[in-house]
Amino acid sequence: MQGSMFPFGSTLPSEAFVRFPDRSFHFQPVPGRLSWSRNYAAKGIKFICACSSLLFQVHGNVYPTGYYNVTMYIGQPARPYFLDLDTGSDLTWLQCDAPCVRCVEAPHPLYRPSNDLVPCEDPICASLHAPGHHNCEDPAQCDYELEYADGGSSLGVLVKDAFAFNYTNGQRLNPRLALGCGYNQVPGASYHPLDGILGLGKGKSSIVSQLHSQKLIRNVVGHCLSGGGGGFLFFGDDLYDSSRVVWTSMSSDYTKYYSPGVAELFFGGETTGLKNLPVVFDSGSSYTYLNRVTYQTLTSIMKKELSAKSLKEAPEDETLPLCWKGRRPFKNVHDVKKCFKTLALSFTDGKTRTLFELNPEAYLIISNKGNVCLGILNGAEVGLQDLNVIGAISMQDRLVIFDNEKQMIGWMPTNCDQIPKSKAMNT
């Protein structure tokens, strides 16, 4: 799946499953590395008022890079790692020299793990297993295997290590958090040359959930992805005016994901007749995905609309499955947006209807050949079944907030090039 970070599972695509290796996992000793016991680590945590946020600079773009990433400083001493920004999965993991059985090219040297293993009985370990499959071959450690929708996978073991953060008020903190030491990676079709994945989902293993459980932040994560590249990510709830945000409730039917529930699809302000579409938000997916029937219906409507325009299909352009060319190459979406209509997903929250609008910039790219391509793809071709995924392309140039405390999802148009003022930012 192009750019998707959804792990596969037994029912819906973002439920991870675990296979235990045949042998227990033992780290090679790291010379000069500080060894922490779990008791000492617990005493070292400073519990403070969760009244400040963490702000991170985001790098990357939907096209041509194909992903957004942030830099995390992990370990003792803290070293930088580039991580794929992923609200579609929970576990944060790094390619790990433990030693590494199979790793792919990355921007930084492989992570050298601490020897602070997460035991199998830890609730974070249990959260990574499918119900009824939490078995412990070695009670002292937690093994995991994640498979992603693009065919990639990571096999490893959970460890705890120090993360170096700066609050927006300037205060520093160094919590010890669980992360995956991935010693066996298989790259997927949308392989990104990064050091690992930053899991920002709803589960116990996500960085946001762990920080909240240590009373360090409120359980809120949000991002602002710029259509021109870059943007910002934040943990906490004091960087936005809640009264200006459009809010809708998280679904109680799709509890493993950031999902507003089911939607109705509109095209140019008119209903397409496509209703009850289960929708999830996934920043780890570069593009937006619709189920087979919805995709085929939408592309049929669009082709009919464009038949009277000056655009012609460009099958020779394989950037994305559906591209069109004009009389001359396009430089940006603005050059061609008048030929395309606004899409909208309508969510019903009790008696309130909420619209998530997709203007042409939220679903089109200009390829390196100067053609305009549809950044909405057929989810059935990558095994998403009936699920519809709002990817990074459709979240650009707006603030998107996942409030796990109030169980709400919110969004508002925002200049994502303008990073909020703070005394300190994590870059």
N, C-alpha and C positions, 0 to 999 in steps of 0.2 A: 504494500500500500504506500503510495507516494507520500513520504513525509509523515506517516502516521505512527504514533507511539502507543496505540492501543494494544495491550497484551491480550492474547487469546485465552479463552477459558471454555468451560463445558457448556455454558448457556449463552452469555453475551460476550462480545469480544474483549472487554477490558478486565476480565477476571483472570488473575494469574493462577497458574498451578505449579506445583513443586514436585520435582523428582529428586530422590535422595541418591547421591553417588554411592558406589559400592564400597567406598572406603571413607574413613574419617578424614577430615581435612586438617592439616597441620601447617602452620606458617613457618617459613624460614625465618630465623631470628634477624631482626634489623639492628645492626650495631648502633649503639648510642641512643636508641629509642627509649623514651620514657615509658615504663610499664605501669599501667593504672589498674588497680583492682576496682571492682564494681562498687565496693563500699566507699573507697576513697573518691571515686568519681561522683557518687551521689552527694557526698559531703561538700564537694567542690562546686556544686551548682548554687548560684545565687538567685534566690526567688525575689522577684521585684514586681512592682505594679505593672500590669500589662497595659501601659498607657502610651507607649511609643511604638513606632513602626520600623520595619526594615525596608530599605529602598535599594533596588539594584538596577544598574544600567543594562539594557538589553542590546544585543548586537544581532545582525543578520537580516534576512528578508525572505519573502515567499519565493521570489524569482529574481535572479537566477540561483541564489545561494540554496534556497530550499528549506531553510529552518531558521528559527530564532534561538539564541543561546545567551546564557549568563555565565559570569565567572564566579566560582565559589573557591574560598580559601579553606583548605582542609588539612588536618594533620598537625604534628608537632616536630619541627616548625611548620607553620602553615604554608602550603604551596598552592598555586593557582591551578584550577581545572576548568575547562570550558564544558558546560553541561547543556544538553538539549532541554528547552523549556517545555514541560509536558504536564498539562492538567488532565490528560487521559490515563495516567497511571500513577501509582502510589510510591513505589520504592525508588529511592535515589541510589544509583550505583556508579562505581568507577571501574574502568579497566585496571586490573590489579596484578602486581608482581608478587605472587605468593607461592610459588612462581606461576607465571601465566602459561596455561596449556595452549590456548589459542587466543590471540589478541590481534586487533587490526590497527592500522596506522592512526596515530592520534597526535594532537598538537603538543602535548607535554609528555615527559617521562611517566611511565606507569606508576600508579599509586602504590606506595609501600605501606601495607596495612599495619595498624596497631595490633597488639596481641590480646586485645580486649574483645573476646568473642561474645556474641549474643547467644545465650543458651536456648535450647529448643523450647523450654517451657515459657519463655518470654511471650507476652501477649502480642508483641509486634511480629514475632515468628509465626504465631498461630494465625495472624491476620493474612499472611501470605499463602496460606494453604486453603485448598477447597475444603468445605465442611466434611468431616469424617476422614480426612487424609493427612491429619497432623500427626505423623509418626516420627519417632526419634531413634535413628540408628545410633547416634552418639548424642546423649542428652546435653553435652557440654557445648554443642554448636547448633546453628540453624542454617541448613542448606536451602538454597532456592533455585528455581529455574523459571525464567520468564520467557514467554514467546510472544512476539509482537505481530501485528496484523500484516506487516510488510515481509514476514518470513524470517526476520532476525530474532536472535535469542541471546540471553545471558544466563550463564550458570555460575553460581558462586556461593559465598558464605557471608553471613551478616557479622559485621564488627561494629564497635563504637569508636568514634574518634572525635577530636575537637574541631569545631567549625569556628572560623573567625568572622564575626559580624560587627557592624556599626549601626546603632540605633540612629534614627533621624535627629535625635536630640544631642548626638555626639558621643553618647556613652558606648563603650565597647562591651561585648560579651563573647564568651567562648564556651558555649554549651557542648556537651558530649552527646552526639546523636548517632542513631543506628543508620548504617548505610551498607550497601552491597559491595563486597569485594568480588568483582566479576573476573574469574580466571579462565573462562571459556566462552568466547563470544562468536556468534555466527552473524555476519552482516546481512541485513535485509536488502530488499530491492531499493529502498530509499536510504541506503547507508549514508550517514553523516560523519565526516572526519572529526569527531569530537572525543572528549575524554570519558563521557558517560551521559547518564540521563538524570535530570532533576525532576523527581516525581512529586507532583503538586496536587494529587487527587485527594479524595475524602478519607482514605483508609488510615489506620493507625500508624503505618510505616512512613507516611508522607512527612516531609520536613516540617510542613506547617502544623500538622497534628502533633508532632513530637515537641515542637517549640511551645505549642499551646498547653500540652500536658505538663510541661515544666513551668507553666505560668509566666512565660516570657513574652508572649504576644497574644492578641485575640485571634481566634481561629478564622481569619479572613485572608484570602489571597486575591490579588487582582493584577491585571496587566494592561498595558497600553502599547500596542504594536503599530509602529509607524509604517504607512504604505511606502514611504521613501526609504525604509530600513531603520533598524534600531528601535528605541522606545524605552519603557521601564516596567519593572515588576516590583510588587510590594507585598509584604506580609503585615497585617494590622489594619486598623480602621480609621486612622486619623489623617489620611491624605486626600480625602474627597468630601464633598458636600452631599450627604445622603439625600437631601431634599431635591436635588437636581437629577438624581438617578432614576431611570425607569426600572422598577423592580417586579419580579415575578417569583413565585414559590418554587423551590426545588421539588421535584417529583418524589412521591413516596413509593412509586412503582419501579424506579430505576435508581436505587439507593447507592449503587457502587460508582455512579458517575455524577458529573455536574449536568443535570438534566432538568429542564423546565417542563418535562412531560411531552405530551403529544401536540402537534401543530397542524394548522391548515396552511396550504401554500397559495399565495397570491402572486399574480403576474400583471404588472402594470395597473395595480389597483383592483383587478378583477380576480375572482376566485378561479382556481384551476379545477376545482372539484376534488382535489386531493386532500384528504383529511386524515386525522388520527395517525400522524406521522411521528413516531418516537424520535426525539431529538436529543443529542448530547453535545456539549462543548469540548473541544480537544485542541489545545494549542500545539500539541505535538504533531498534528496533521497539517501539512502545508495547505492542502486544498479541502474543499467542502465535498461531502459525499452524500448522495441520495440513493434510496433503495431503487431497485431495478425499474419498477413501474413508474415511480415518480420521476426518475431520471429520463426515461424514454418519453414520458408525456411532456416534460418540460422542454427537452431538446426538440421535440416535434413542433411544439408551439413556437419556439424561438426560430427554427428553420423557416417556418411558414411566415413569420413576421419579417425575417431578413430577406426573403425571396424578392421583395419589392424594393430592397435597398441596393446600394452599389457594392455590396460585399459578396464575395464568392468563397465557397468552401476551399480550404487549402490542405487536402489530404497529404500532400508531400511534406508538410510541416508536422513533424512527429513530436513537437514539444509537449503537447497534450492531445488527447483523443480528438478534440473538435476545435479547429482553427479556421479563421476566415482571413482573406486578403482583400485589400482595397486597391484603388487605382495606383496608389503609391504607398510605400511602407509607412506604418504609423510609428510615431515617436513615443507616445504615451496613451493611456486609456482616454484621457480628455479629448484626444483627436477623434475618437470613434464612439464616445459614450452616447451621443445623440441617437445612434442606431439601436440602442438597447434600452429596455425598460427596467424599472425598479422591481425587485422581487421582495416578498415579505413573508415571514413565518408568523402566524398568529397563534398565541398561546392563551388559553382561558384559565384564569386563576379565580375559582369561585364564580362571581358574577362579573369579574373584571377581565377585559380582553387586552392583551399586551402584544404589540407588534415589534418584531425584530426585522428591521428593513435592511435590504441588501441593494445598494445602488450599484451601478455598473463597476465602480472601482472595487467593490466587495466581492466580485465574482469573475473578473476578467484580468488577464495579463497581456502584455505585449511581448511576443517572443523575440529572440535575437535575430529573427528573419524579418521583423517588422510587421508580423501578422498579429491579429487579436485572437486570443485563445480562451476557451471557457474553462475557468478554474473550478467547475463543479463536475465531479466524476461519478461514475457508476459504482456504488458501493458493493453491488453483487459480484463484481469482478475481483474484489479483494476479500470476499468472505464476510462482509458485514451484515449479510442477511437483510433483515427489515430495518436495521438501525440507520439513522440519518445523522451525519456528523457535521457540525459547524466547525470548520477548520480555521487556521490562522488567517487565510485570505479574507474571510468574511468577518473577522474581528478587528481588522485593521482600522486605525484612526478612530477608535473609540475606547473608552475605559470599560473594561469588563471585570466585574467583581463577583467573587464567590464567597458569600457570607455563610460559613458553616455553623455559626452560632444562632443566627436567625433563620437558617435554612432558606436563604433567598439568593437569587441570581439577579444582578443588575448591570445596566449598560447606559452609556451616554456618549454622544459625539465629543471628541477631545483632540486637541493638537498633541499628538504623542511625541513630537519633537521637543516639546516644552516640558522638561522634567521638573517635578515639584521641587520647590525650594526646601532645603534641609541643611542642617549643620554637618551632616555626614551622609555619604552614599556609598554603597558597596559597588565597586567598579571592576 
